[in-house]
Amino acid sequence: MQVELLSAKVTGQILTVTIRYVPGENASFASTNYPIKEVSYIEDATAKQYSVLQDESGLYLASPKSNTSSQRRGEMINLGVSSSGGPKIAWFKFPAPPSEAQTISINIPEVAPFDGVAIQQ
């Protein structure tokens, strides 16, 4: 499966990162399953790392989450992609980097890092 970065956009004090999982040409089905707490970005100029935001009840601001609601703090991204179902979108919300930040590097389990990503303001 191929993973594409669609956007890294700041709105107010929140950075939203959107990615797309695309099925491989020769695969009928592929899946991924990883803890949201392992998703992060690094502000390149300072090397400061940021984690996915959580709401007041501890749920991560990300989607699509697994259907297991019993693991609030251990939430997982669970995504299956089939050649017949087409691409799937996942997104994550983070605290925005400082306004002077030019680029970030995005780290997602099972995916090569997206380095030097320009931030859309």
All heavy atoms as an XYZ file, in Angstrom:
917
protein
N       0.848     -1.166      0.000
C       0.000      0.000      0.000
C       0.895      1.231      0.000
O       1.972      1.232      0.583
C      -0.915     -0.132      1.216
C      -1.306      1.064      1.939
S      -2.676      0.800      3.110
C      -2.046     -0.342      4.268
N       0.450      2.259     -0.674
C       1.182      3.515     -0.773
C       0.526      4.531      0.145
O      -0.698      4.557      0.289
C       1.140      4.009     -2.211
C       1.882      5.290     -2.445
C       1.803      5.722     -3.897
O       1.290      5.017     -4.755
N       2.303      6.898     -4.186
N       1.344      5.386      0.790
C       0.822      6.421      1.681
C       1.258      7.776      1.140
O       2.439      8.004      0.876
C       1.328      6.224      3.120
C       0.735      7.292      4.034
C       0.970      4.835      3.627
N       0.276      8.673      0.975
C       0.538     10.005      0.424
C       0.163     11.063      1.447
O      -0.880     10.965      2.092
C      -0.317     10.220     -0.832
C      -0.082      9.197     -1.918
C      -1.126      9.255     -3.024
O      -2.205      9.869     -2.825
O      -0.871      8.672     -4.084
N       0.992     12.071      1.587
C       0.676     13.222      2.428
C      -0.179     14.184      1.613
O       0.254     14.659      0.558
C       1.959     13.912      2.895
C       1.771     15.184      3.714
C       1.085     14.891      5.040
C       3.120     15.846      3.933
N      -1.385     14.440      2.069
C      -2.268     15.359      1.347
C      -2.091     16.796      1.808
O      -2.079     17.713      0.996
C      -3.727     14.935      1.512
C      -4.099     13.573      0.936
C      -5.569     13.286      1.177
C      -3.768     13.498     -0.542
N      -1.986     17.008      3.136
C      -1.818     18.371      3.630
C      -1.319     18.380      5.067
O      -1.505     17.423      5.815
C      -3.137     19.150      3.542
O      -4.095     18.598      4.421
N      -0.676     19.495      5.414
C      -0.278     19.827      6.780
C      -0.630     21.299      6.924
O       0.122     22.181      6.496
C       1.204     19.581      6.996
N      -1.810     21.558      7.478
C      -2.362     22.911      7.459
C      -2.683     23.395      8.865
O      -3.293     22.683      9.649
C      -3.632     22.936      6.607
C      -4.232     24.300      6.448
C      -5.395     24.300      5.500
C      -5.906     25.721      5.341
N      -6.986     25.819      4.416
N      -2.280     24.640      9.148
C      -2.567     25.270     10.429
C      -3.828     26.104     10.303
O      -3.966     26.913      9.389
C      -1.392     26.156     10.891
C      -1.772     26.956     12.130
C      -0.165     25.309     11.162
N      -4.742     25.891     11.244
C      -5.940     26.713     11.383
C      -6.010     27.125     12.851
O      -6.138     26.257     13.721
C      -7.211     25.934     10.996
O      -7.063     25.433      9.665
C      -8.445     26.817     11.083
N      -5.869     28.418     13.110
C      -5.832     28.874     14.497
C      -4.608     28.309     15.194
O      -3.490     28.497     14.752
N      -4.824     27.554     16.261
C      -3.731     26.959     17.033
C      -3.622     25.452     16.820
O      -3.018     24.750     17.619
C      -3.934     27.260     18.523
C      -3.836     28.727     18.860
C      -2.469     29.298     18.496
O      -1.433     28.742     18.875
N      -2.446     30.381     17.747
N      -4.222     24.963     15.726
C      -4.242     23.517     15.458
C      -3.636     23.223     14.088
O      -3.958     23.882     13.097
C      -5.675     22.974     15.530
C      -6.216     23.148     16.947
C      -5.731     21.507     15.107
C      -7.671     22.798     17.099
N      -2.769     22.213     14.056
C      -2.213     21.690     12.810
C      -2.952     20.404     12.480
O      -3.008     19.490     13.312
C      -0.721     21.395     12.973
C      -0.078     20.581     11.850
C       0.011     21.398     10.559
C       1.295     20.080     12.266
N      -3.539     20.332     11.298
C      -4.199     19.110     10.840
C      -3.358     18.489      9.736
O      -3.033     19.146      8.747
C      -5.615     19.393     10.308
O      -6.376     20.021     11.353
C      -6.312     18.109      9.875
N      -2.992     17.224      9.943
C      -2.233     16.458      8.957
C      -3.185     15.429      8.359
O      -3.827     14.671      9.084
C      -1.024     15.767      9.605
C      -0.359     14.815      8.625
C      -0.025     16.807     10.113
N      -3.282     15.416      7.040
C      -4.160     14.482      6.337
C      -3.323     13.627      5.398
O      -2.507     14.155      4.633
C      -5.231     15.251      5.528
O      -5.911     16.154      6.407
C      -6.247     14.296      4.925
N      -3.531     12.314      5.481
C      -2.818     11.379      4.616
C      -3.822     10.469      3.910
O      -4.969     10.340      4.344
C      -1.784     10.536      5.398
C      -2.466      9.738      6.506
C      -0.678     11.407      5.950
C      -1.536      8.800      7.252
N      -3.362      9.874      2.812
C      -4.214      8.958      2.054
C      -3.470      7.639      1.884
O      -2.305      7.619      1.490
C      -4.550      9.552      0.693
C      -5.351      8.609     -0.187
C      -5.841      9.222     -1.478
N      -4.864     10.093     -2.106
C      -5.192     11.172     -2.819
N      -6.436     11.502     -3.010
N      -4.248     11.918     -3.356
N      -4.170      6.556      2.184
C      -3.660      5.202      1.949
C      -4.253      4.710      0.639
O      -5.472      4.723      0.460
C      -4.065      4.265      3.092
C      -3.319      4.534      4.372
C      -3.745      5.500      5.260
C      -2.183      3.811      4.684
C      -3.065      5.742      6.442
C      -1.485      4.035      5.868
C      -1.938      5.005      6.737
O      -1.252      5.244      7.904
N      -3.397      4.286     -0.280
C      -3.815      3.852     -1.611
C      -3.450      2.377     -1.780
O      -2.316      1.988     -1.492
C      -3.121      4.699     -2.707
C      -3.565      4.276     -4.090
C      -3.382      6.184     -2.479
N      -4.394      1.552     -2.236
C      -4.074      0.132     -2.410
C      -3.001     -0.056     -3.483
O      -2.921      0.704     -4.434
C      -5.406     -0.487     -2.845
C      -6.223      0.648     -3.359
C      -5.753      1.880     -2.648
N      -2.184     -1.090     -3.277
C      -1.154     -1.413     -4.261
C      -1.768     -1.985     -5.526
O      -2.885     -2.496     -5.517
N      -1.033     -1.910     -6.614
C      -1.539     -2.380     -7.903
C      -1.806     -3.879     -7.917
O      -2.748     -4.334     -8.543
C      -0.539     -2.036     -9.006
C      -0.443     -0.559     -9.280
C       0.541     -0.261    -10.391
O       0.840     -1.158    -11.200
O       1.011      0.879    -10.446
N      -0.971     -4.643     -7.218
C      -1.100     -6.099     -7.261
C      -1.741     -6.696     -6.018
O      -1.818     -7.912     -5.892
C       0.275     -6.738     -7.474
C       0.881     -6.290     -8.785
O       0.178     -6.131     -9.765
N       2.172     -6.063     -8.790
N      -2.180     -5.870     -5.092
C      -2.757     -6.388     -3.842
C      -4.261     -6.191     -3.840
O      -4.761     -5.137     -4.205
C      -2.137     -5.667     -2.653
N      -4.987     -7.207     -3.437
C      -6.434     -7.072     -3.363
C      -6.864     -6.418     -2.053
O      -7.885     -5.764     -1.985
C      -7.102     -8.437     -3.503
O      -6.672     -9.293     -2.456
N      -6.041     -6.585     -0.970
C      -6.382     -5.990      0.322
C      -5.112     -5.754      1.119
O      -4.192     -6.570      1.114
C      -7.315     -6.908      1.116
C      -7.748     -6.325      2.433
C      -8.749     -5.381      2.484
C      -7.127     -6.704      3.612
C      -9.134     -4.825      3.697
C      -7.511     -6.159      4.824
C      -8.515     -5.215      4.868
N      -5.052     -4.626      1.798
C      -3.939     -4.319      2.701
C      -4.514     -3.605      3.913
O      -5.553     -2.943      3.827
C      -2.913     -3.436      2.003
N      -3.850     -3.745      5.050
C      -4.344     -3.072      6.249
C      -3.182     -2.563      7.083
O      -2.038     -2.981      6.924
C      -5.205     -4.020      7.079
O      -4.422     -5.072      7.609
N      -3.502     -1.641      7.981
C      -2.534     -1.119      8.931
C      -3.250     -0.899     10.246
O      -4.449     -0.621     10.280
C      -1.871      0.173      8.411
O      -0.832      0.541      9.302
C      -2.851      1.304      8.256
N      -2.508     -1.048     11.333
C      -3.073     -0.917     12.666
C      -1.937     -0.459     13.580
O      -0.962     -1.180     13.749
C      -3.634     -2.275     13.110
C      -4.410     -2.197     14.389
O      -4.858     -1.127     14.799
N      -4.561     -3.324     15.029
N      -2.023      0.764     14.128
C      -0.950      1.271     14.970
C      -1.498      2.223     16.022
O      -2.537      2.846     15.837
C       0.135      1.951     14.138
C      -0.356      3.025     13.196
C      -0.547      4.337     13.620
C      -0.631      2.733     11.865
C      -0.994      5.314     12.750
C      -1.071      3.708     10.987
C      -1.243      5.001     11.439
O      -1.687      5.971     10.583
N      -0.779      2.345     17.166
C      -1.219      3.252     18.229
C      -1.089      4.711     17.801
O      -0.052      5.121     17.269
C      -0.266      2.956     19.391
C       0.429      1.698     19.043
C       0.394      1.576     17.546
N      -2.128      5.480     18.045
C      -2.106      6.907     17.696
C      -1.014      7.625     18.473
O      -0.402      8.565     17.965
C      -3.486      7.548     17.936
C      -4.526      6.892     17.019
C      -3.446      9.054     17.710
C      -5.954      7.288     17.317
N      -0.721      7.167     19.683
C       0.305      7.839     20.488
C       1.693      7.774     19.841
O       2.583      8.526     20.226
C       0.356      7.265     21.903
C       0.855      5.849     21.984
C       0.836      5.351     23.412
C       1.374      3.934     23.484
N       1.354      3.428     24.840
N       1.873      6.934     18.843
C       3.153      6.850     18.138
C       3.245      7.799     16.943
O       4.279      7.884     16.289
C       3.415      5.415     17.695
C       3.640      4.471     18.855
C       3.931      3.052     18.428
O       4.150      2.803     17.221
O       3.919      2.179     19.314
N       2.177      8.517     16.640
C       2.170      9.495     15.551
C       2.638     10.833     16.125
O       2.186     11.248     17.194
C       0.753      9.634     14.946
C       0.732     10.705     13.856
C       0.268      8.301     14.410
N       3.541     11.503     15.422
C       4.044     12.788     15.910
C       4.588     13.610     14.747
O       4.683     13.128     13.624
C       5.166     12.569     16.932
O       6.288     11.965     16.315
N       4.919     14.857     15.066
C       5.694     15.646     14.112
C       6.795     16.360     14.877
O       6.715     16.556     16.088
C       4.832     16.614     13.299
C       4.459     17.909     13.970
C       5.299     19.017     13.918
C       3.255     18.049     14.636
C       4.949     20.213     14.521
C       2.897     19.237     15.237
C       3.749     20.319     15.180
O       3.415     21.489     15.785
N       7.845     16.711     14.145
C       8.980     17.434     14.707
C       9.095     18.758     13.981
O       9.094     18.794     12.742
C      10.281     16.622     14.552
C      10.164     15.305     15.328
C      11.489     17.436     15.013
C      11.284     14.326     15.050
N       9.183     19.840     14.742
C       9.426     21.155     14.150
C      10.912     21.176     13.807
O      11.771     21.053     14.684
C       9.034     22.251     15.144
C       8.869     23.609     14.507
C      10.146     24.406     14.526
O      10.692     24.632     15.591
O      10.607     24.790     13.427
N      11.237     21.257     12.529
C      12.596     21.020     12.053
C      13.653     21.972     12.632
O      14.766     21.543     12.940
C      12.648     21.065     10.519
C      11.928     19.891      9.884
O      11.792     18.842     10.535
O      11.486     20.034      8.723
N      13.337     23.248     12.805
C      14.344     24.216     13.258
C      14.747     23.992     14.712
O      15.903     24.237     15.078
C      13.830     25.637     13.069
N      13.833     23.515     15.546
C      14.121     23.364     16.983
C      14.223     21.911     17.422
O      14.624     21.645     18.551
C      13.024     24.029     17.819
O      11.788     23.346     17.592
C      12.887     25.503     17.473
N      13.810     20.974     16.578
C      13.760     19.543     16.895
C      12.782     19.239     18.022
O      12.868     18.200     18.665
C      15.143     18.989     17.213
N      11.818     20.119     18.267
C      10.791     19.863     19.275
C       9.739     18.929     18.673
O       9.271     19.141     17.554
C      10.138     21.154     19.742
C       9.136     20.902     20.843
C       8.607     22.151     21.471
C       7.614     21.744     22.555
N       6.980     22.871     23.170
N       9.381     17.906     19.442
C       8.420     16.904     18.979
C       7.043     17.182     19.578
O       6.926     17.534     20.750
C       8.888     15.510     19.382
C       8.017     14.408     18.841
C       8.603     13.028     19.118
O       9.539     12.869     19.885
N       8.032     12.032     18.482
N       5.994     16.989     18.755
C       4.612     17.217     19.170
C       3.797     15.943     18.950
O       3.945     15.286     17.918
C       3.977     18.349     18.353
C       4.620     19.696     18.574
C       5.755     20.065     17.856
C       4.086     20.594     19.479
C       6.354     21.307     18.052
C       4.672     21.845     19.677
C       5.806     22.182     18.955
O       6.390     23.409     19.155
N       2.912     15.643     19.894
C       2.041     14.465     19.808
C       0.633     14.868     19.399
O       0.259     16.041     19.485
C       1.979     13.770     21.174
O       3.264     13.327     21.541
N      -0.156     13.885     18.994
C      -1.545     14.109     18.606
C      -2.325     14.636     19.818
O      -2.147     14.153     20.944
C      -2.184     12.803     18.077
C      -3.658     13.003     17.766
C      -1.431     12.319     16.834
N      -3.171     15.630     19.581
C      -4.000     16.206     20.645
C      -5.011     15.197     21.171
O      -5.462     14.310     20.431
C      -4.749     17.433     20.120
C      -3.913     18.677     19.858
C      -4.751     19.710     19.099
C      -3.399     19.257     21.157
N      -5.398     15.380     22.437
C      -6.448     14.583     23.054
C      -7.529     15.526     23.570
O      -7.245     16.657     23.978
C      -5.886     13.772     24.220
C      -4.897     12.709     23.770
C      -4.268     12.011     24.952
O      -3.317     12.522     25.519
N      -4.800     10.865     25.317
N      -8.779     15.046     23.571
C      -9.866     15.851     24.116
C      -9.897     15.719     25.641
O      -9.050     15.053     26.239
C     -11.203     15.508     23.454
C     -11.729     14.126     23.794
O     -11.210     13.478     24.747
O     -12.662     13.665     23.126
N     -10.902     16.341     26.269
C     -11.008     16.364     27.728
C     -11.118     14.971     28.338
O     -10.720     14.742     29.470
C     -12.222     17.194     28.171
C     -12.195     18.633     27.715
C     -12.672     18.795     26.273
O     -13.502     17.998     25.786
O     -12.171     19.717     25.606
N     -11.652     14.020     27.607
C     -11.816     12.660     28.134
C     -10.646     11.747     27.758
O     -10.670     10.557     28.052
C     -13.139     12.059     27.650
O     -13.133     11.935     26.251
N      -9.621     12.295     27.114
C      -8.439     11.516     26.775
C      -8.476     10.841     25.417
O      -7.562     10.104     25.073
N      -9.514     11.096     24.634
C      -9.599     10.505     23.301
C      -8.758     11.321     22.324
O      -8.789     12.547     22.323
C     -11.053     10.461     22.822
C     -11.996      9.599     23.653
C     -13.416      9.742     23.151
C     -11.561      8.144     23.634
N      -8.018     10.615     21.486
C      -7.174     11.289     20.503
C      -8.021     11.916     19.405
O      -9.035     11.357     18.982
C      -6.186     10.300     19.878
C      -5.068      9.910     20.812
C      -5.118      8.717     21.515
C      -3.971     10.745     20.982
C      -4.077      8.361     22.377
C      -2.940     10.393     21.831
C      -3.000      9.201     22.527
O      -1.981      8.860     23.372
N      -7.562     13.071     18.916
C      -8.227     13.751     17.810
C      -7.594     13.251     16.518
O      -6.633     13.831     15.997
C      -8.095     15.263     17.955
C      -8.692     15.835     19.249
C      -8.466     17.337     19.322
C     -10.173     15.510     19.345
N      -8.125     12.125     16.049
C      -7.615     11.449     14.863
C      -8.701     10.522     14.341
O      -9.627     10.174     15.065
C      -6.367     10.642     15.212
N      -8.550     10.126     13.081
C      -9.520      9.207     12.492
C      -8.883      8.526     11.286
O      -8.020      9.128     10.640
C     -10.751      9.996     12.051
O     -11.746      9.136     11.568
N      -9.262      7.311     10.952
C     -10.283      6.466     11.561
C      -9.690      5.653     12.719
O      -8.595      5.105     12.604
C     -10.692      5.534     10.425
C      -9.448      5.389      9.616
C      -8.724      6.705      9.733
N     -10.401      5.608     13.828
C      -9.964      4.850     14.994
C     -10.577      3.466     14.949
O     -11.612      3.249     14.333
C     -10.379      5.568     16.266
C      -9.655      6.888     16.459
C     -10.042      7.527     17.747
C     -10.724      8.832     17.489
N     -11.108      9.543     18.667
N      -9.913      2.543     15.636
C     -10.462      1.183     15.691
C     -11.786      1.216     16.436
O     -12.096      2.159     17.157
C      -9.483      0.229     16.371
O      -9.407      0.518     17.744
N     -12.568      0.186     16.284
C     -13.881      0.111     16.911
C     -13.817     -0.297     18.376
O     -14.838     -0.416     19.018
C     -14.769     -0.872     16.147
C     -15.058     -0.371     14.749
O     -15.129      0.829     14.530
N     -15.217     -1.274     13.808
N     -12.637     -0.502     18.907
C     -12.497     -0.909     20.296
C     -12.551      0.318     21.180
O     -11.565      1.009     21.365
C     -11.165     -1.656     20.511
O     -11.073     -2.686     19.546
C     -11.065     -2.227     21.895
N     -13.718      0.597     21.730
C     -13.887      1.796     22.548
C     -13.378      1.605     23.968
O     -13.295      2.551     24.730
C     -15.354      2.203     22.579
O     -16.128      1.154     23.118
N     -13.010      0.379     24.354
C     -12.568      0.127     25.720
C     -11.146      0.593     25.971
O     -10.708      0.645     27.110
C     -12.683     -1.363     26.042
O     -11.840     -2.096     25.197
N     -10.398      0.950     24.932
C      -9.005      1.367     25.090
C      -8.873      2.865     24.857
O      -8.239      3.298     23.905
C      -8.104      0.609     24.127
C      -8.125     -0.872     24.304
C      -7.235     -1.553     23.275
O      -6.795     -0.927     22.324
N      -6.991     -2.822     23.473
N      -9.407      3.675     25.728
C      -9.403      5.123     25.522
C      -8.005      5.680     25.314
O      -7.734      6.387     24.379
C     -10.078      5.839     26.677
C     -11.559      5.704     26.655
C     -12.147      6.561     27.750
N     -13.585      6.478     27.673
C     -14.337      7.368     27.056
N     -13.801      8.413     26.489
N     -15.633      7.223     27.019
N      -7.089      5.396     26.195
C      -5.749      5.978     26.102
C      -4.871      5.214     25.124
O      -3.848      5.716     24.691
C      -5.099      6.030     27.470
C      -5.914      6.871     28.422
C      -5.131      8.030     28.932
N      -5.937      8.749     29.908
C      -6.321      9.983     29.748
N      -5.994     10.644     28.682
N      -7.033     10.586     30.662
N      -5.250      4.018     24.772
C      -4.459      3.228     23.836
C      -5.103      3.144     22.474
O      -5.004      2.137     21.797
N      -5.792      4.204     22.055
C      -6.506      4.184     20.782
C      -5.591      3.841     19.616
O      -4.427      4.205     19.594
C      -7.167      5.539     20.515
C      -8.368      5.788     21.388
C      -8.988      7.112     21.076
O      -8.391      8.141     21.424
O     -10.066      7.102     20.471
N      -6.170      3.149     18.666
C      -5.423      2.680     17.504
C      -6.051      3.219     16.227
O      -7.261      3.372     16.140
C      -5.466      1.153     17.434
C      -4.997      0.439     18.678
S      -3.223      0.393     18.814
C      -2.831     -0.848     17.608
N      -5.187      3.485     15.248
C      -5.650      3.695     13.876
C      -5.777      2.304     13.288
O      -4.871      1.482     13.392
C      -4.650      4.534     13.060
C      -4.655      5.984     13.525
C      -4.940      4.444     11.568
C      -5.914      6.758     13.231
N      -6.894      2.020     12.690
C      -7.142      0.709     12.103
C      -7.758      0.955     10.739
O      -8.871      1.446     10.647
C      -8.077     -0.108     12.990
C      -8.267     -1.517     12.488
O      -7.730     -1.899     11.460
N      -9.038     -2.290     13.210
N      -7.023      0.631      9.696
C      -7.470      0.992      8.371
C      -7.210     -0.139      7.393
O      -6.096     -0.664      7.346
C      -6.690      2.254      7.943
C      -7.240      2.997      6.765
C      -7.431      4.445      7.155
C      -6.271      2.901      5.636
N      -8.245     -0.542      6.677
C      -8.108     -1.549      5.632
C      -8.371     -0.916      4.280
O      -9.304     -0.130      4.124
N      -7.538     -1.258      3.322
C      -7.652     -0.686      1.977
C      -7.751     -1.837      0.982
O      -6.936     -2.753      1.008
C      -6.424      0.187      1.643
C      -6.512      0.713      0.229
C      -6.292      1.327      2.629
N      -8.774     -1.793      0.138
C      -8.907     -2.821     -0.890
C      -8.887     -2.169     -2.266
O      -9.234     -1.003     -2.412
C     -10.204     -3.604     -0.704
O     -11.318     -2.793     -0.993
N      -8.490     -2.949     -3.249
C      -8.445     -2.410     -4.610
C      -9.837     -2.036     -5.093
O     -10.007     -1.106     -5.858
C      -7.783     -3.406     -5.554
O      -8.454     -4.645     -5.500
N     -10.846     -2.732     -4.603
C     -12.215     -2.404     -5.029
C     -12.784     -1.219     -4.245
O     -13.650     -0.522     -4.744
C     -13.125     -3.620     -4.855
O     -13.182     -3.992     -3.495
N     -12.291     -0.994     -3.015
C     -12.804      0.094     -2.187
C     -12.109      1.412     -2.396
O     -12.594      2.452     -1.979
N     -10.960      1.400     -3.045
C     -10.243      2.632     -3.323
C      -9.482      3.176     -2.130
O      -9.417      2.548     -1.080
N      -8.895      4.363     -2.280
C      -8.081      4.975     -1.234
C      -8.894      5.291      0.024
O     -10.104      5.484     -0.039
C      -7.580      6.269     -1.877
C      -7.758      6.081     -3.337
C      -8.924      5.165     -3.495
N      -8.184      5.386      1.160
C      -8.789      5.760      2.440
C      -8.003      6.933      3.018
O      -6.792      7.026      2.861
C      -8.748      4.609      3.438
C      -9.431      3.351      2.966
C     -10.922      3.495      2.993
C     -11.534      2.139      2.688
N     -12.800      2.132      2.126
N      -8.701      7.807      3.714
C      -8.114      9.002      4.304
C      -7.966      8.803      5.814
O      -8.849      8.240      6.461
C      -9.002     10.236      4.045
C      -9.212     10.458      2.544
C      -8.454     11.482      4.727
C      -7.990     10.839      1.776
N      -6.871      9.295      6.367
C      -6.673      9.373      7.815
C      -6.225     10.793      8.139
O      -5.592     11.459      7.310
C      -5.634      8.361      8.280
N      -6.577     11.272      9.341
C      -6.153     12.611      9.744
C      -5.806     12.630     11.227
O      -6.265     11.785     12.001
C      -7.196     13.674      9.411
C      -8.564     13.427      9.988
C      -9.627     12.843      9.359
C      -9.019     13.739     11.317
N     -10.699     12.776     10.210
C     -10.357     13.316     11.420
C      -8.418     14.337     12.425
C     -11.109     13.477     12.584
C      -9.169     14.492     13.586
C     -10.499     14.074     13.650
N      -4.970     13.617     11.596
C      -4.496     13.792     12.961
C      -4.461     15.282     13.270
O      -4.080     16.073     12.418
C      -3.077     13.237     13.120
C      -2.937     11.829     12.619
C      -2.547     11.577     11.312
C      -3.202     10.755     13.449
C      -2.420     10.282     10.839
C      -3.082      9.451     12.985
C      -2.692      9.215     11.686
N      -4.829     15.648     14.500
C      -4.766     17.052     14.929
C      -3.694     17.189     16.004
O      -3.639     16.403     16.946
C      -6.116     17.519     15.441
C      -7.164     17.495     14.325
C      -8.232     18.521     14.519
C      -9.220     18.469     13.372
N      -8.963     19.446     12.354
N      -2.842     18.219     15.824
C      -1.720     18.495     16.712
C      -1.774     19.941     17.172
O      -2.414     20.775     16.515
C      -0.392     18.342     15.951
C      -0.122     16.988     15.384
C      -0.498     16.670     14.088
C       0.548     16.037     16.137
C      -0.220     15.419     13.555
C       0.829     14.787     15.613
C       0.444     14.479     14.318
N      -1.035     20.278     18.238
C      -0.834     21.700     18.522
C      -0.060     22.319     17.359
O       0.829     21.668     16.797
C       0.026     21.714     19.794
C       0.114     20.311     20.269
C      -0.348     19.406     19.175
N      -0.402     23.534     16.998
C       0.299     24.196     15.883
C       1.747     24.484     16.266
O       2.039     24.767     17.432
C      -0.413     25.496     15.528
N       2.647     24.413     15.302
C       4.036     24.799     15.578
C       4.114     26.321     15.754
O       3.165     27.033     15.407
C       4.779     24.342     14.325
C       3.753     24.327     13.252
C       2.454     23.997     13.916
N       5.232     26.821     16.255
C       5.386     28.276     16.358
C       5.192     28.942     14.996
O       5.493     28.345     13.958
C       6.831     28.446     16.847
C       7.217     27.132     17.427
C       6.401     26.094     16.710
N       4.699     30.161     15.004
C       4.386     30.850     13.746
C       5.606     31.035     12.854
O       5.477     31.128     11.638
C       3.726     32.203     14.024
O       4.585     32.998     14.812
N       6.799     31.076     13.437
C       8.010     31.246     12.625
C       8.510     29.935     12.026
O       9.435     29.931     11.218
C       9.128     31.916     13.437
C       9.609     31.120     14.632
C       8.784     31.332     15.911
O       7.769     32.043     15.893
O       9.177     30.751     16.924
N       7.905     28.822     12.383
C       8.318     27.515     11.848
C       8.065     27.469     10.345
O       7.011     27.869      9.867
C       7.566     26.396     12.544
N       9.045     26.960      9.617
C       8.926     26.857      8.163
C       8.560     25.449      7.714
O       7.757     25.279      6.808
C      10.254     27.265      7.513
C      10.652     28.693      7.813
C       9.710     29.687      7.186
O       9.377     29.573      6.017
N       9.251     30.647      7.963
N       9.195     24.437      8.327
C       8.960     23.054      7.924
C       8.860     22.142      9.139
O       9.374     22.458     10.217
C      10.092     22.528      7.011
O      11.319     22.525      7.733
C      10.203     23.333      5.731
N       8.204     21.006      8.914
C       8.082     19.980      9.939
C       8.390     18.625      9.303
O       8.378     18.490      8.078
C       6.676     19.951     10.576
C       5.602     19.655      9.516
C       6.384     21.248     11.317
C       4.210     19.425     10.073
N       8.645     17.649     10.148
C       8.813     16.266      9.699
C       7.767     15.428     10.414
O       7.650     15.485     11.641
C      10.217     15.762     10.013
O      11.156     16.465      9.237
N       6.990     14.668      9.648
C       5.855     13.905     10.174
C       6.242     12.442     10.276
O       6.772     11.865      9.324
C       4.625     14.093      9.262
C       4.283     15.586      9.153
C       3.441     13.277      9.776
C       3.341     15.928      8.031
N       5.958     11.854     11.437
C       6.326     10.466     11.718
C       5.071      9.643     12.010
O       4.337      9.932     12.952
C       7.268     10.413     12.916
C       8.484     11.267     12.690
O       9.242     11.030     11.757
N       8.665     12.287     13.502
N       4.846      8.622     11.184
C       3.684      7.741     11.298
C       4.202      6.303     11.266
O       4.983      5.961     10.372
C       2.693      7.989     10.151
C       2.205      9.446     10.198
C       1.531      7.008     10.200
C       1.429      9.884      8.983
N       3.793      5.471     12.217
C       4.259      4.078     12.200
C       3.985      3.393     10.863
O       2.975      3.654     10.214
C       3.448      3.421     13.319
C       3.125      4.541     14.245
C       2.907      5.737     13.353
N       4.908      2.537     10.477
C       4.819      1.731      9.258
C       4.917      2.541      7.970
O       4.629      2.044      6.890
C       3.529      0.894      9.242
C       3.381     -0.027     10.440
C       2.099     -0.832     10.424
O       1.418     -0.889      9.383
O       1.771     -1.401     11.478
N       5.316      3.828      8.082
C       5.417      4.717      6.926
C       6.765      5.437      7.005
O       7.178      5.859      8.091
C       4.270      5.767      6.935
C       4.415      6.768      5.811
C       2.917      5.089      6.895
N       7.427      5.607      5.877
C       8.650      6.414      5.864
C       8.301      7.837      6.287
O       7.209      8.331      5.981
C       9.262      6.411      4.466
N       9.195      8.525      7.006
C       8.871      9.876      7.461
C       8.689     10.841      6.286
O       9.316     10.696      5.237
C      10.068     10.284      8.319
C      11.144      9.324      8.009
C      10.522      8.102      7.421
N       7.812     11.807      6.500
C       7.639     12.904      5.556
C       8.492     14.045      6.102
O       8.110     14.714      7.066
C       6.167     13.327      5.462
C       5.263     12.266      4.896
C       4.451     11.506      5.735
C       5.207     12.031      3.533
C       3.605     10.535      5.217
C       4.369     11.059      3.014
C       3.572     10.311      3.851
N       9.683     14.266      5.526
C      10.624     15.254      6.028
C      10.532     16.573      5.267
O      10.262     16.589      4.064
C      12.058     14.732      5.924
C      12.327     13.565      6.861
O      11.751     13.556      7.970
O      13.106     12.679      6.492
N      10.775     17.679      5.981
C      10.835     18.994      5.354
C       9.518     19.432      4.745
O       9.495     20.094      3.719
N       8.410     19.120      5.401
C       7.081     19.464      4.884
C       6.789     20.933      5.170
O       6.846     21.371      6.330
C       5.987     18.580      5.528
C       4.601     19.013      5.076
C       6.239     17.117      5.221
N       6.488     21.709      4.132
C       6.124     23.119      4.307
C       4.736     23.188      4.946
O       3.833     22.455      4.577
C       6.117     23.834      2.962
N       4.599     24.094      5.891
C       3.338     24.248      6.617
C       2.451     25.237      5.884
O       2.895     26.328      5.526
C       3.593     24.749      8.043
C       4.521     23.783      8.765
C       2.299     24.919      8.812
C       5.148     24.370      9.992
N       1.201     24.855      5.665
C       0.223     25.758      5.061
C      -0.435     26.546      6.180
O      -0.929     25.975      7.143
C      -0.842     24.967      4.317
C      -0.329     24.120      3.189
C      -1.411     23.232      2.611
O      -2.589     23.365      2.897
N      -1.002     22.263      1.812
N      -0.396     27.867      6.066
C      -1.013     28.725      7.099
C      -2.347     29.238      6.614
O      -2.584     29.440      5.495
C      -0.112     29.899      7.426
C       1.228     29.482      7.954
C       1.260     29.173      9.450
O       0.305     29.412     10.182
N       2.356     28.625      9.895
